[in-house]
Amino acid sequence: MNRKTVALAFAGASLIAITAAQAAEVTVWCWDPNFNVAIMKEAGEIYAKTHPDFKLNVVDFAKADLEQKLQTGLASGVADGMPDIVLIEDYGAQKYLQSFPDSFAPLSDKVDYSGFAPYKVALATLDDKVYSMPFDSGVTGFYYRKDLLSQAGFQPADLQDITWDKYIEIAKIVEEKTGKKMLAYDPNDAGLTRIIMQSAGGWYFDKDGNLAIEGNAALKAALEVIQKIQTANIFRPAAGWADWVGAFTAGEVASVTTGVWITGTVKSQPEQSGNWGIAPIPKLTIEGATHYSNLGGSSWYVLSASAAKDEAIDFLNEIYAKDVNFYQKILVDRGAVGSLLAAREGEAYKSSDAFFGGEPIWQTFSDWLSKVPSVNYGTFTNEVDSVVAAHQPELAKGASVDDVIKAINEQAQTLVQ
């Protein structure tokens, strides 16, 4: 081999090395620097320990800005400037998958989905292919002030396996004995309606993604509960997120029913340590009713046009689908409850929490996670949800639930055409 051949061979090898290094750089789009961004960076650091050429570029957006930029990029069909991995809220997953076919890489042949909470897998399934790497869960719980409930004559055992009617009955006694409302509630937010509806396996859409407002037993029962809560006046009105959070962190209400992601906020008041407990959410009295539901949550998606698609998939699979220790760390550091069921066997999940009186709350939430009913969020969940929220105040004024459902259906029909 002459000098020129050696030089060319060396140059070729260098080019291959550079190309490999470039291909291994993965760009991620997500939101929330203290949660999703920080967690993804942690995942990248762990993966890089065994893949030294791997580089992760995590770009932080406001959620609305990310969604707008992703929508524009996918619609243009131009891959330049797009990420390799993007975080998508579960409520919008089907809209993206159906609106932009072939834009996301199916992961079914690479990921063992039997290890994840079934409801999370179902949300990202289209035509028998699964497209997401399931991430955080919004599994719900009924957080309550043990000290206030005790003053009203109730012990933790009294809050297990209760119905929504029993919850309202307890709420009236709590206010009578303590002067505190049971919950903070914003009539213009449909989050509680969604929690109650999914707990019975229902949604605004049927299993095939078709609009299902009229004749929807779970939605009707959920709105009946909402009407009872409003007419019984067991709530402290909340105007937006900050006011809602302030109501329970300031001790103005006796409970909050929402996703597990609120745990860090509940624990933000150290003087309340030992005064909080958790119980399964109350259930409806219709067929299919359970004590388990979900609110929120997101998952990771790989773009099909990504030049680093293989690296991106391998990275997600190694960390998010297999690394149980990773889930222990993000639970402790960020309060993130992942949807990988094997994480329940880790020490962090088994540990007790002094703030909650020594209860193993993470183990409890992860057990509930596997029992959340699967539903199809369809392609217009956010649009229909805004319609439901707009009509909820009518329930407090005496409108019949059937009339409200009819009005919701008529308006929703125009949105999903």
TORKOL-4160 file (C-alpha; in steps of 0.2 Angstrom, whole numbers, padded with zeros to 4 digits, m for minus):
417
<pt num="1" X="0000" Y="0000" Z="0000"/>
<pt num="2" X="0008" Y="0017" Z="m0005"/>
<pt num="3" X="0007" Y="0033" Z="0004"/>
<pt num="4" X="m0007" Y="0040" Z="m0006"/>
<pt num="5" X="m0018" Y="0024" Z="m0003"/>
<pt num="6" X="m0014" Y="0025" Z="0016"/>
<pt num="7" X="m0019" Y="0043" Z="0016"/>
<pt num="8" X="m0035" Y="0040" Z="0007"/>
<pt num="9" X="m0039" Y="0025" Z="0019"/>
<pt num="10" X="m0035" Y="0036" Z="0034"/>
<pt num="11" X="m0047" Y="0050" Z="0027"/>
<pt num="12" X="m0060" Y="0037" Z="0023"/>
<pt num="13" X="m0059" Y="0030" Z="0041"/>
<pt num="14" X="m0060" Y="0048" Z="0048"/>
<pt num="15" X="m0075" Y="0052" Z="0037"/>
<pt num="16" X="m0084" Y="0036" Z="0044"/>
<pt num="17" X="m0079" Y="0041" Z="0062"/>
<pt num="18" X="m0086" Y="0058" Z="0059"/>
<pt num="19" X="m0102" Y="0052" Z="0051"/>
<pt num="20" X="m0105" Y="0040" Z="0065"/>
<pt num="21" X="m0102" Y="0053" Z="0078"/>
<pt num="22" X="m0114" Y="0065" Z="0069"/>
<pt num="23" X="m0127" Y="0051" Z="0067"/>
<pt num="24" X="m0126" Y="0048" Z="0086"/>
<pt num="25" X="m0131" Y="0066" Z="0090"/>
<pt num="26" X="m0149" Y="0065" Z="0095"/>
<pt num="27" X="m0160" Y="0081" Z="0096"/>
<pt num="28" X="m0175" Y="0081" Z="0108"/>
<pt num="29" X="m0189" Y="0094" Z="0109"/>
<pt num="30" X="m0199" Y="0095" Z="0125"/>
<pt num="31" X="m0205" Y="0107" Z="0138"/>
<pt num="32" X="m0204" Y="0110" Z="0157"/>
<pt num="33" X="m0185" Y="0113" Z="0162"/>
<pt num="34" X="m0188" Y="0106" Z="0179"/>
<pt num="35" X="m0196" Y="0090" Z="0174"/>
<pt num="36" X="m0196" Y="0083" Z="0156"/>
<pt num="37" X="m0180" Y="0093" Z="0151"/>
<pt num="38" X="m0170" Y="0088" Z="0167"/>
<pt num="39" X="m0176" Y="0070" Z="0166"/>
<pt num="40" X="m0171" Y="0068" Z="0147"/>
<pt num="41" X="m0154" Y="0075" Z="0151"/>
<pt num="42" X="m0152" Y="0063" Z="0165"/>
<pt num="43" X="m0157" Y="0049" Z="0153"/>
<pt num="44" X="m0144" Y="0055" Z="0141"/>
<pt num="45" X="m0130" Y="0055" Z="0154"/>
<pt num="46" X="m0134" Y="0037" Z="0159"/>
<pt num="47" X="m0134" Y="0031" Z="0141"/>
<pt num="48" X="m0118" Y="0040" Z="0136"/>
<pt num="49" X="m0108" Y="0030" Z="0149"/>
<pt num="50" X="m0109" Y="0015" Z="0138"/>
<pt num="51" X="m0111" Y="0024" Z="0122"/>
<pt num="52" X="m0096" Y="0037" Z="0122"/>
<pt num="53" X="m0100" Y="0044" Z="0105"/>
<pt num="54" X="m0118" Y="0048" Z="0109"/>
<pt num="55" X="m0123" Y="0066" Z="0111"/>
<pt num="56" X="m0140" Y="0073" Z="0116"/>
<pt num="57" X="m0146" Y="0090" Z="0112"/>
<pt num="58" X="m0162" Y="0094" Z="0123"/>
<pt num="59" X="m0171" Y="0109" Z="0117"/>
<pt num="60" X="m0183" Y="0117" Z="0129"/>
<pt num="61" X="m0199" Y="0125" Z="0122"/>
<pt num="62" X="m0215" Y="0132" Z="0130"/>
<pt num="63" X="m0227" Y="0118" Z="0127"/>
<pt num="64" X="m0238" Y="0128" Z="0115"/>
<pt num="65" X="m0223" Y="0134" Z="0105"/>
<pt num="66" X="m0217" Y="0116" Z="0103"/>
<pt num="67" X="m0234" Y="0110" Z="0097"/>
<pt num="68" X="m0235" Y="0124" Z="0085"/>
<pt num="69" X="m0217" Y="0121" Z="0078"/>
<pt num="70" X="m0220" Y="0103" Z="0077"/>
<pt num="71" X="m0237" Y="0105" Z="0068"/>
<pt num="72" X="m0229" Y="0117" Z="0055"/>
<pt num="73" X="m0214" Y="0106" Z="0052"/>
<pt num="74" X="m0224" Y="0090" Z="0050"/>
<pt num="75" X="m0236" Y="0099" Z="0038"/>
<pt num="76" X="m0222" Y="0106" Z="0027"/>
<pt num="77" X="m0214" Y="0088" Z="0025"/>
<pt num="78" X="m0197" Y="0095" Z="0027"/>
<pt num="79" X="m0185" Y="0086" Z="0039"/>
<pt num="80" X="m0172" Y="0100" Z="0041"/>
<pt num="81" X="m0173" Y="0108" Z="0058"/>
<pt num="82" X="m0185" Y="0095" Z="0065"/>
<pt num="83" X="m0180" Y="0085" Z="0081"/>
<pt num="84" X="m0176" Y="0066" Z="0081"/>
<pt num="85" X="m0187" Y="0064" Z="0097"/>
<pt num="86" X="m0201" Y="0074" Z="0102"/>
<pt num="87" X="m0212" Y="0074" Z="0118"/>
<pt num="88" X="m0231" Y="0073" Z="0114"/>
<pt num="89" X="m0245" Y="0075" Z="0127"/>
<pt num="90" X="m0255" Y="0059" Z="0127"/>
<pt num="91" X="m0271" Y="0068" Z="0124"/>
<pt num="92" X="m0264" Y="0074" Z="0107"/>
<pt num="93" X="m0256" Y="0057" Z="0102"/>
<pt num="94" X="m0269" Y="0051" Z="0090"/>
<pt num="95" X="m0271" Y="0067" Z="0082"/>
<pt num="96" X="m0253" Y="0068" Z="0077"/>
<pt num="97" X="m0252" Y="0050" Z="0072"/>
<pt num="98" X="m0268" Y="0051" Z="0061"/>
<pt num="99" X="m0265" Y="0068" Z="0054"/>
<pt num="100" X="m0247" Y="0064" Z="0049"/>
<pt num="101" X="m0246" Y="0046" Z="0044"/>
<pt num="102" X="m0228" Y="0039" Z="0042"/>
<pt num="103" X="m0221" Y="0054" Z="0051"/>
<pt num="104" X="m0217" Y="0044" Z="0067"/>
<pt num="105" X="m0207" Y="0028" Z="0068"/>
<pt num="106" X="m0216" Y="0013" Z="0074"/>
<pt num="107" X="m0207" Y="0005" Z="0089"/>
<pt num="108" X="m0217" Y="m0011" Z="0090"/>
<pt num="109" X="m0203" Y="m0022" Z="0084"/>
<pt num="110" X="m0190" Y="m0014" Z="0095"/>
<pt num="111" X="m0199" Y="m0012" Z="0112"/>
<pt num="112" X="m0207" Y="m0024" Z="0124"/>
<pt num="113" X="m0223" Y="m0016" Z="0128"/>
<pt num="114" X="m0229" Y="m0029" Z="0139"/>
<pt num="115" X="m0219" Y="m0021" Z="0153"/>
<pt num="116" X="m0229" Y="m0005" Z="0152"/>
<pt num="117" X="m0245" Y="0001" Z="0159"/>
<pt num="118" X="m0258" Y="m0005" Z="0146"/>
<pt num="119" X="m0268" Y="0011" Z="0145"/>
<pt num="120" X="m0252" Y="0021" Z="0140"/>
<pt num="121" X="m0248" Y="0008" Z="0126"/>
<pt num="122" X="m0266" Y="0009" Z="0119"/>
<pt num="123" X="m0265" Y="0028" Z="0118"/>
<pt num="124" X="m0251" Y="0027" Z="0105"/>
<pt num="125" X="m0257" Y="0012" Z="0095"/>
<pt num="126" X="m0263" Y="0014" Z="0077"/>
<pt num="127" X="m0267" Y="0000" Z="0065"/>
<pt num="128" X="m0259" Y="m0012" Z="0077"/>
<pt num="129" X="m0243" Y="m0003" Z="0078"/>
<pt num="130" X="m0236" Y="0006" Z="0093"/>
<pt num="131" X="m0227" Y="0022" Z="0091"/>
<pt num="132" X="m0222" Y="0029" Z="0108"/>
<pt num="133" X="m0210" Y="0026" Z="0121"/>
<pt num="134" X="m0222" Y="0028" Z="0136"/>
<pt num="135" X="m0216" Y="0040" Z="0149"/>
<pt num="136" X="m0224" Y="0048" Z="0164"/>
<pt num="137" X="m0241" Y="0044" Z="0171"/>
<pt num="138" X="m0255" Y="0054" Z="0177"/>
<pt num="139" X="m0262" Y="0040" Z="0187"/>
<pt num="140" X="m0274" Y="0049" Z="0199"/>
<pt num="141" X="m0276" Y="0049" Z="0218"/>
<pt num="142" X="m0288" Y="0056" Z="0231"/>
<pt num="143" X="m0276" Y="0066" Z="0242"/>
<pt num="144" X="m0284" Y="0071" Z="0259"/>
<pt num="145" X="m0280" Y="0080" Z="0275"/>
<pt num="146" X="m0280" Y="0067" Z="0288"/>
<pt num="147" X="m0280" Y="0080" Z="0302"/>
<pt num="148" X="m0296" Y="0088" Z="0295"/>
<pt num="149" X="m0305" Y="0072" Z="0291"/>
<pt num="150" X="m0301" Y="0066" Z="0309"/>
<pt num="151" X="m0309" Y="0082" Z="0316"/>
<pt num="152" X="m0324" Y="0077" Z="0306"/>
<pt num="153" X="m0324" Y="0060" Z="0313"/>
<pt num="154" X="m0317" Y="0050" Z="0298"/>
<pt num="155" X="m0302" Y="0039" Z="0299"/>
<pt num="156" X="m0291" Y="0033" Z="0283"/>
<pt num="157" X="m0301" Y="0017" Z="0282"/>
<pt num="158" X="m0317" Y="0027" Z="0280"/>
<pt num="159" X="m0310" Y="0034" Z="0264"/>
<pt num="160" X="m0307" Y="0017" Z="0255"/>
<pt num="161" X="m0318" Y="0011" Z="0242"/>
<pt num="162" X="m0331" Y="0025" Z="0243"/>
<pt num="163" X="m0342" Y="0031" Z="0229"/>
<pt num="164" X="m0344" Y="0049" Z="0224"/>
<pt num="165" X="m0361" Y="0050" Z="0233"/>
<pt num="166" X="m0352" Y="0045" Z="0249"/>
<pt num="167" X="m0338" Y="0058" Z="0245"/>
<pt num="168" X="m0351" Y="0072" Z="0244"/>
<pt num="169" X="m0359" Y="0066" Z="0260"/>
<pt num="170" X="m0342" Y="0066" Z="0269"/>
<pt num="171" X="m0338" Y="0083" Z="0262"/>
<pt num="172" X="m0354" Y="0090" Z="0270"/>
<pt num="173" X="m0349" Y="0084" Z="0287"/>
<pt num="174" X="m0331" Y="0090" Z="0285"/>
<pt num="175" X="m0337" Y="0108" Z="0282"/>
<pt num="176" X="m0350" Y="0106" Z="0296"/>
<pt num="177" X="m0336" Y="0101" Z="0308"/>
<pt num="178" X="m0321" Y="0110" Z="0302"/>
<pt num="179" X="m0327" Y="0125" Z="0292"/>
<pt num="180" X="m0317" Y="0119" Z="0277"/>
<pt num="181" X="m0323" Y="0115" Z="0260"/>
<pt num="182" X="m0319" Y="0098" Z="0253"/>
<pt num="183" X="m0310" Y="0103" Z="0237"/>
<pt num="184" X="m0306" Y="0118" Z="0226"/>
<pt num="185" X="m0314" Y="0117" Z="0209"/>
<pt num="186" X="m0314" Y="0128" Z="0194"/>
<pt num="187" X="m0331" Y="0125" Z="0185"/>
<pt num="188" X="m0323" Y="0131" Z="0169"/>
<pt num="189" X="m0310" Y="0117" Z="0169"/>
<pt num="190" X="m0316" Y="0099" Z="0164"/>
<pt num="191" X="m0301" Y="0090" Z="0172"/>
<pt num="192" X="m0311" Y="0082" Z="0186"/>
<pt num="193" X="m0324" Y="0077" Z="0173"/>
<pt num="194" X="m0311" Y="0068" Z="0163"/>
<pt num="195" X="m0304" Y="0059" Z="0178"/>
<pt num="196" X="m0322" Y="0053" Z="0183"/>
<pt num="197" X="m0326" Y="0048" Z="0165"/>
<pt num="198" X="m0310" Y="0038" Z="0162"/>
<pt num="199" X="m0312" Y="0029" Z="0179"/>
<pt num="200" X="m0327" Y="0020" Z="0171"/>
<pt num="201" X="m0318" Y="0016" Z="0155"/>
<pt num="202" X="m0327" Y="0030" Z="0145"/>
<pt num="203" X="m0321" Y="0045" Z="0135"/>
<pt num="204" X="m0327" Y="0058" Z="0123"/>
<pt num="205" X="m0324" Y="0045" Z="0109"/>
<pt num="206" X="m0327" Y="0027" Z="0108"/>
<pt num="207" X="m0314" Y="0013" Z="0106"/>
<pt num="208" X="m0313" Y="0016" Z="0087"/>
<pt num="209" X="m0310" Y="0035" Z="0090"/>
<pt num="210" X="m0328" Y="0040" Z="0084"/>
<pt num="211" X="m0337" Y="0054" Z="0094"/>
<pt num="212" X="m0347" Y="0047" Z="0108"/>
<pt num="213" X="m0356" Y="0060" Z="0118"/>
<pt num="214" X="m0374" Y="0055" Z="0118"/>
<pt num="215" X="m0377" Y="0038" Z="0125"/>
<pt num="216" X="m0361" Y="0039" Z="0134"/>
<pt num="217" X="m0365" Y="0032" Z="0151"/>
<pt num="218" X="m0348" Y="0037" Z="0159"/>
<pt num="219" X="m0349" Y="0055" Z="0153"/>
<pt num="220" X="m0367" Y="0056" Z="0159"/>
<pt num="221" X="m0362" Y="0049" Z="0176"/>
<pt num="222" X="m0347" Y="0061" Z="0177"/>
<pt num="223" X="m0357" Y="0076" Z="0174"/>
<pt num="224" X="m0370" Y="0071" Z="0186"/>
<pt num="225" X="m0357" Y="0070" Z="0199"/>
<pt num="226" X="m0351" Y="0087" Z="0194"/>
<pt num="227" X="m0368" Y="0094" Z="0196"/>
<pt num="228" X="m0370" Y="0087" Z="0213"/>
<pt num="229" X="m0353" Y="0094" Z="0218"/>
<pt num="230" X="m0359" Y="0111" Z="0212"/>
<pt num="231" X="m0376" Y="0111" Z="0219"/>
<pt num="232" X="m0371" Y="0104" Z="0236"/>
<pt num="233" X="m0358" Y="0118" Z="0237"/>
<pt num="234" X="m0345" Y="0108" Z="0244"/>
<pt num="235" X="m0331" Y="0117" Z="0235"/>
<pt num="236" X="m0321" Y="0132" Z="0236"/>
<pt num="237" X="m0321" Y="0141" Z="0219"/>
<pt num="238" X="m0305" Y="0142" Z="0210"/>
<pt num="239" X="m0300" Y="0154" Z="0196"/>
<pt num="240" X="m0286" Y="0146" Z="0186"/>
<pt num="241" X="m0271" Y="0135" Z="0191"/>
<pt num="242" X="m0262" Y="0146" Z="0204"/>
<pt num="243" X="m0278" Y="0149" Z="0213"/>
<pt num="244" X="m0283" Y="0130" Z="0213"/>
<pt num="245" X="m0265" Y="0125" Z="0219"/>
<pt num="246" X="m0266" Y="0139" Z="0233"/>
<pt num="247" X="m0282" Y="0132" Z="0240"/>
<pt num="248" X="m0275" Y="0116" Z="0246"/>
<pt num="249" X="m0257" Y="0121" Z="0249"/>
<pt num="250" X="m0263" Y="0135" Z="0260"/>
<pt num="251" X="m0275" Y="0123" Z="0270"/>
<pt num="252" X="m0291" Y="0130" Z="0264"/>
<pt num="253" X="m0298" Y="0114" Z="0258"/>
<pt num="254" X="m0298" Y="0096" Z="0264"/>
<pt num="255" X="m0293" Y="0087" Z="0249"/>
<pt num="256" X="m0288" Y="0087" Z="0231"/>
<pt num="257" X="m0291" Y="0073" Z="0218"/>
<pt num="258" X="m0279" Y="0074" Z="0203"/>
<pt num="259" X="m0264" Y="0066" Z="0195"/>
<pt num="260" X="m0249" Y="0059" Z="0204"/>
<pt num="261" X="m0238" Y="0074" Z="0197"/>
<pt num="262" X="m0246" Y="0085" Z="0210"/>
<pt num="263" X="m0237" Y="0076" Z="0224"/>
<pt num="264" X="m0222" Y="0088" Z="0224"/>
<pt num="265" X="m0234" Y="0102" Z="0226"/>
<pt num="266" X="m0243" Y="0095" Z="0240"/>
<pt num="267" X="m0226" Y="0092" Z="0249"/>
<pt num="268" X="m0221" Y="0110" Z="0246"/>
<pt num="269" X="m0228" Y="0115" Z="0263"/>
<pt num="270" X="m0216" Y="0106" Z="0276"/>
<pt num="271" X="m0227" Y="0112" Z="0291"/>
<pt num="272" X="m0241" Y="0100" Z="0284"/>
<pt num="273" X="m0230" Y="0085" Z="0285"/>
<pt num="274" X="m0239" Y="0070" Z="0293"/>
<pt num="275" X="m0256" Y="0078" Z="0289"/>
<pt num="276" X="m0259" Y="0071" Z="0272"/>
<pt num="277" X="m0265" Y="0054" Z="0266"/>
<pt num="278" X="m0270" Y="0046" Z="0249"/>
<pt num="279" X="m0284" Y="0035" Z="0245"/>
<pt num="280" X="m0291" Y="0028" Z="0228"/>
<pt num="281" X="m0302" Y="0040" Z="0220"/>
<pt num="282" X="m0321" Y="0038" Z="0223"/>
<pt num="283" X="m0330" Y="0028" Z="0210"/>
<pt num="284" X="m0346" Y="0029" Z="0200"/>
<pt num="285" X="m0360" Y="0017" Z="0202"/>
<pt num="286" X="m0362" Y="0012" Z="0184"/>
<pt num="287" X="m0356" Y="m0004" Z="0175"/>
<pt num="288" X="m0337" Y="m0004" Z="0173"/>
<pt num="289" X="m0333" Y="0009" Z="0187"/>
<pt num="290" X="m0316" Y="0008" Z="0195"/>
<pt num="291" X="m0306" Y="0018" Z="0208"/>
<pt num="292" X="m0292" Y="0021" Z="0195"/>
<pt num="293" X="m0290" Y="0035" Z="0182"/>
<pt num="294" X="m0277" Y="0046" Z="0174"/>
<pt num="295" X="m0275" Y="0065" Z="0171"/>
<pt num="296" X="m0262" Y="0071" Z="0159"/>
<pt num="297" X="m0245" Y="0062" Z="0155"/>
<pt num="298" X="m0234" Y="0062" Z="0140"/>
<pt num="299" X="m0224" Y="0050" Z="0129"/>
<pt num="300" X="m0208" Y="0051" Z="0118"/>
<pt num="301" X="m0210" Y="0049" Z="0099"/>
<pt num="302" X="m0196" Y="0046" Z="0086"/>
<pt num="303" X="m0198" Y="0055" Z="0069"/>
<pt num="304" X="m0197" Y="0043" Z="0054"/>
<pt num="305" X="m0186" Y="0056" Z="0044"/>
<pt num="306" X="m0173" Y="0057" Z="0058"/>
<pt num="307" X="m0155" Y="0054" Z="0052"/>
<pt num="308" X="m0152" Y="0047" Z="0069"/>
<pt num="309" X="m0167" Y="0037" Z="0070"/>
<pt num="310" X="m0159" Y="0020" Z="0075"/>
<pt num="311" X="m0148" Y="0029" Z="0089"/>
<pt num="312" X="m0164" Y="0038" Z="0095"/>
<pt num="313" X="m0174" Y="0022" Z="0096"/>
<pt num="314" X="m0160" Y="0012" Z="0104"/>
<pt num="315" X="m0157" Y="0026" Z="0117"/>
<pt num="316" X="m0175" Y="0026" Z="0122"/>
<pt num="317" X="m0177" Y="0008" Z="0123"/>
<pt num="318" X="m0161" Y="0005" Z="0134"/>
<pt num="319" X="m0166" Y="0019" Z="0146"/>
<pt num="320" X="m0185" Y="0021" Z="0146"/>
<pt num="321" X="m0190" Y="0003" Z="0143"/>
<pt num="322" X="m0176" Y="m0006" Z="0153"/>
<pt num="323" X="m0167" Y="0004" Z="0166"/>
<pt num="324" X="m0177" Y="0002" Z="0182"/>
<pt num="325" X="m0163" Y="0012" Z="0192"/>
<pt num="326" X="m0166" Y="0027" Z="0181"/>
<pt num="327" X="m0185" Y="0027" Z="0186"/>
<pt num="328" X="m0179" Y="0026" Z="0204"/>
<pt num="329" X="m0168" Y="0042" Z="0202"/>
<pt num="330" X="m0181" Y="0052" Z="0193"/>
<pt num="331" X="m0194" Y="0047" Z="0206"/>
<pt num="332" X="m0183" Y="0053" Z="0220"/>
<pt num="333" X="m0176" Y="0069" Z="0211"/>
<pt num="334" X="m0192" Y="0074" Z="0201"/>
<pt num="335" X="m0207" Y="0065" Z="0208"/>
<pt num="336" X="m0209" Y="0057" Z="0191"/>
<pt num="337" X="m0219" Y="0041" Z="0191"/>
<pt num="338" X="m0215" Y="0032" Z="0175"/>
<pt num="339" X="m0226" Y="0019" Z="0167"/>
<pt num="340" X="m0214" Y="0005" Z="0166"/>
<pt num="341" X="m0221" Y="m0007" Z="0178"/>
<pt num="342" X="m0205" Y="m0016" Z="0183"/>
<pt num="343" X="m0200" Y="0001" Z="0191"/>
<pt num="344" X="m0212" Y="m0004" Z="0206"/>
<pt num="345" X="m0199" Y="m0017" Z="0212"/>
<pt num="346" X="m0186" Y="m0003" Z="0215"/>
<pt num="347" X="m0181" Y="0003" Z="0232"/>
<pt num="348" X="m0187" Y="0021" Z="0229"/>
<pt num="349" X="m0205" Y="0014" Z="0225"/>
<pt num="350" X="m0205" Y="0003" Z="0240"/>
<pt num="351" X="m0199" Y="0017" Z="0252"/>
<pt num="352" X="m0211" Y="0025" Z="0264"/>
<pt num="353" X="m0214" Y="0044" Z="0264"/>
<pt num="354" X="m0214" Y="0053" Z="0281"/>
<pt num="355" X="m0224" Y="0068" Z="0274"/>
<pt num="356" X="m0238" Y="0055" Z="0271"/>
<pt num="357" X="m0237" Y="0048" Z="0288"/>
<pt num="358" X="m0225" Y="0034" Z="0283"/>
<pt num="359" X="m0236" Y="0027" Z="0269"/>
<pt num="360" X="m0227" Y="0019" Z="0254"/>
<pt num="361" X="m0236" Y="0031" Z="0242"/>
<pt num="362" X="m0226" Y="0028" Z="0227"/>
<pt num="363" X="m0229" Y="0009" Z="0228"/>
<pt num="364" X="m0247" Y="0013" Z="0230"/>
<pt num="365" X="m0248" Y="0024" Z="0215"/>
<pt num="366" X="m0239" Y="0012" Z="0204"/>
<pt num="367" X="m0251" Y="m0002" Z="0209"/>
<pt num="368" X="m0265" Y="0009" Z="0204"/>
<pt num="369" X="m0256" Y="0013" Z="0187"/>
<pt num="370" X="m0258" Y="m0005" Z="0181"/>
<pt num="371" X="m0277" Y="m0004" Z="0184"/>
<pt num="372" X="m0281" Y="0012" Z="0174"/>
<pt num="373" X="m0294" Y="0009" Z="0161"/>
<pt num="374" X="m0289" Y="0011" Z="0143"/>
<pt num="375" X="m0298" Y="0023" Z="0132"/>
<pt num="376" X="m0296" Y="0031" Z="0115"/>
<pt num="377" X="m0292" Y="0049" Z="0116"/>
<pt num="378" X="m0297" Y="0051" Z="0098"/>
<pt num="379" X="m0290" Y="0066" Z="0088"/>
<pt num="380" X="m0300" Y="0080" Z="0095"/>
<pt num="381" X="m0299" Y="0078" Z="0114"/>
<pt num="382" X="m0294" Y="0095" Z="0118"/>
<pt num="383" X="m0307" Y="0103" Z="0106"/>
<pt num="384" X="m0321" Y="0093" Z="0114"/>
<pt num="385" X="m0315" Y="0096" Z="0131"/>
<pt num="386" X="m0316" Y="0115" Z="0129"/>
<pt num="387" X="m0334" Y="0112" Z="0124"/>
<pt num="388" X="m0338" Y="0102" Z="0140"/>
<pt num="389" X="m0329" Y="0115" Z="0151"/>
<pt num="390" X="m0339" Y="0129" Z="0143"/>
<pt num="391" X="m0356" Y="0120" Z="0147"/>
<pt num="392" X="m0351" Y="0114" Z="0165"/>
<pt num="393" X="m0357" Y="0130" Z="0173"/>
<pt num="394" X="m0374" Y="0127" Z="0167"/>
<pt num="395" X="m0376" Y="0112" Z="0178"/>
<pt num="396" X="m0375" Y="0123" Z="0194"/>
<pt num="397" X="m0389" Y="0134" Z="0187"/>
<pt num="398" X="m0401" Y="0119" Z="0186"/>
<pt num="399" X="m0399" Y="0113" Z="0168"/>
<pt num="400" X="m0403" Y="0095" Z="0166"/>
<pt num="401" X="m0388" Y="0084" Z="0162"/>
<pt num="402" X="m0397" Y="0077" Z="0147"/>
<pt num="403" X="m0399" Y="0094" Z="0140"/>
<pt num="404" X="m0381" Y="0099" Z="0143"/>
<pt num="405" X="m0375" Y="0083" Z="0135"/>
<pt num="406" X="m0386" Y="0087" Z="0120"/>
<pt num="407" X="m0379" Y="0104" Z="0118"/>
<pt num="408" X="m0361" Y="0097" Z="0120"/>
<pt num="409" X="m0364" Y="0085" Z="0106"/>
<pt num="410" X="m0371" Y="0097" Z="0094"/>
<pt num="411" X="m0356" Y="0109" Z="0096"/>
<pt num="412" X="m0344" Y="0095" Z="0096"/>
<pt num="413" X="m0351" Y="0088" Z="0080"/>
<pt num="414" X="m0346" Y="0104" Z="0071"/>
<pt num="415" X="m0328" Y="0103" Z="0078"/>
<pt num="416" X="m0324" Y="0085" Z="0072"/>
<pt num="417" X="m0330" Y="0086" Z="0054"/>
